Amino acid sequence: ASESPSSLSAQSRQLVAGITAEELRGMLVLRRAQLEQELEAHKNQLLEVEARLSYIEQEGTMPADDITVKTVPAMGVVAIAGTAPAFGPENIVPVVNRSRVQFDELAITELAKVTGPFMIFYEDHEGGDITVYLALPVAERPAEIPAPAQYLDLPEVEVVAAVRNGRAASIFPMVYHDLFQWVEAHGVEANGPGREIWVNEVDDVAEIEQQVFEVQLPFVR
């Protein structure tokens, strides 16, 4: 007996080893996403190499002209901490992105009066991982702080600062080289971890070149 058209159609959708066209499509979509992630990672690595090369070529010839000195007042912040294996955009950015999603999930901006943009700062554990804090400055301690968010008091600090824009890989760590160079040239001493103020945050990765960070390095005279 001949097979029905519907039966033949079903068989035609079978490819190799019992994989259907729908299953193959799902596998290819997943592979495409993996390749896009790898491409983005390589793009960031290339940007970091180019930025380092540019820094080496300019080092000793022209000091950075966007460095300023100011006093940052004491403030309270609501922060979410994550762990990175080391410094560098490839390690820090995924941690920051996860914490950024958590801020939205916990609706932190509805629980506290926010007084400024997001900031990032660090706690370096000798010989171990790095704690990465993503934080929002707030007017006062919120009555409710859902875990894993926490409230922290940051002290007043005098900082040397620089404003840079673009992808993290094109900004870090070279901006810290400029700040430490300023510290050394002016005979002062770096004091504590840097603070990175997310002056302009972008939602669309296509606009990533428009993001802006003010990077602050605390120092004592």
N, C-alpha and C positions, 0 to 999 in steps of 0.2 A: 504494500500500500504506500502511496505517495505521502510525503510529509506535508503538513499544512504550511501555508506561507508564514504564519506566525512562528511556527517551530523552526523553520529555516532561518528566519530573521534572528531568533534567539541564538541559534548556533553560529550565525555569522558574527555575532558580537563576542564570541569566545575567541581569544587570541592564543597565546602560548601558555602552557602549564595551567590552564583553567582560569587565566586572568581575563576579566571582561574589559570592554572598552571603558566603562565607567571607572573601574578600579585603576586601569592604566592612566586615565586622565587625572585621578586623584594623586597617583604617584608622581606624575609629571608636574602637577601644580606644586606639590611639596618640594620637588627638586628645584623648580624654578625659584621658589622662595629661599631655599638654601643658597643657591647661586647668587641671588640678589644680595643676601646678607654677606656672602663672601666678597662680592664686588664692592660693597660699601666699606667693609673692613679694609680691603686693599687700598681703596681710595683714601681712607683716613691715614693709613700707613704711608702712602705716597706723599700726602700733604705734610705729615710730620717730618719726613725725610727732607722734603723741599724747604720747610721752615728751618730745620736745623742747618742745612747747607747755607741758606741765606743768612742765618745768624752768624755762622762761622766766617763767612765772607765779609760781613760788616763789623765783626768784633774788633775793637781796637781802633776803628776808623771814625765812627760817628755814634755818640751816645744817644740812647732813646730820648726823644724830645717830648714824650707825653707823660712824664713822671711828675707827680705832685706830692706834697706832704700835707697831711691834715690830721685833726684829732677826731676820732669816731667815739661818740658818747656811749656810755653803758646802755645796754638794752636787754630786754627779755625776749626770748625766741621760743617758738614751738618747733621742735626738731624731730626728724626721723633718721635713725642711724642704720647704716649698712656696712658690710665688710668687703674690702677689696684686698687682693693679695699683694698689691704694690701700687706705687704711683704710676701715672701715665694715663692718657685719655682712654686707651683700650681697656684699662682696668676700672677707672673711675666712672666713666660715662654710663655703663650699664647699671651700676649701683645707684647713681643719681636718678636715672630714668625710672627705676623700680620705686624709689622713694617718692618721686613726683606723682606716680600713679596712686600711691597710697594716700598722699595728701588729698587727692580728689575723692577717693573712696571713703575716707574718714570725714569728708566735708569740713576740714579744719577752718576754712575761711568763714564758715557759718557759725563756728564756736568761739571765734576770737576776733578782736578788732586788729586787723593787719595794718602795719604802719610802713611797710616797705617791701621791696621785691625779695625773691628767694635769694639765699646765700648758701654757700658751701664752705665748710671748714673741716679740719681733719684732726685725728688723734693717732699719732704714729707710735706703734708698739715696737720697741726695740727687738729686732730679730724676728718679727712676726707680721701679722696682718695689719691693715690700716683701717681704722673706723672712719667712715665718711658720713658727715652730717649734712643733710639738706634741711634748711631752716627758714622760717618766716618770722620776722620781727613783729611783736605784738605790743599793744598799748599796756596790757596788764595780763597777769596770769589767768588763763581761762578757768572757769568753774569746772569744766569737763575736759579731760584730755584722754581720749581713747588710745589704748595701746595699738601699735608700738610708739606712738608719738610721746614726747616728753617735753617738759618746760625747763629751759636753761637760762641762767643769768650770765651774760657776757660782759666783761669789764670794759671800762673806757680804755682805749688804746690810741697811741699816736702811730700813724701808718705812713708808709710811702706807697703810692698807688699808681697804677697805669690802667687805662681803658683800651681794650682791644675787642675787635669784632671778627666774626667768622666761625668756622668749625673749631671745636676744641683742639683738634690735632694741629691746627695752624697757629694756635695761641700758646699751648702748654707743651713742654715746660719752659720754652724760651722766655716768656714774660717774667718768670721767676729769676732767670739768669740776669735780666736787665735790672730787676729790683735789688737783687743781692749785689750786683755791681755798683749800684747807687749807694747802698749801705756801706760797702767797703770804701768807696771813694770819699764818703763824708765822715768817716771815722766813728760811725755809730754801730750798734749791735742789734741784729735781728732778735726778736723776742716773741716766740710763740708761733703757732701755725698760721699760714696765710688764710685770708678770707676772700672768697670769690663771689662777688655780688652779680646776680643774673639781671643786669639792667634791662635788657630787652630779650624776652623769651619768645620763641617762635613755636607755633603748633605744627606747621607743615615742614617736613624735612627739606622740601624744595626751596624753602626760604632760610635755610640754616646759615647762609652767609650773612644774614641780617641780625643774627643774635649778637648781643653785646655783653661783655663781662668787664666789671671793674675789679681788678685784682689788687688786694691790699696785703702788704707785708708789715706786721707790727714791728716796732723797733724801740730801743731805749738809747738815750744820749749818754 
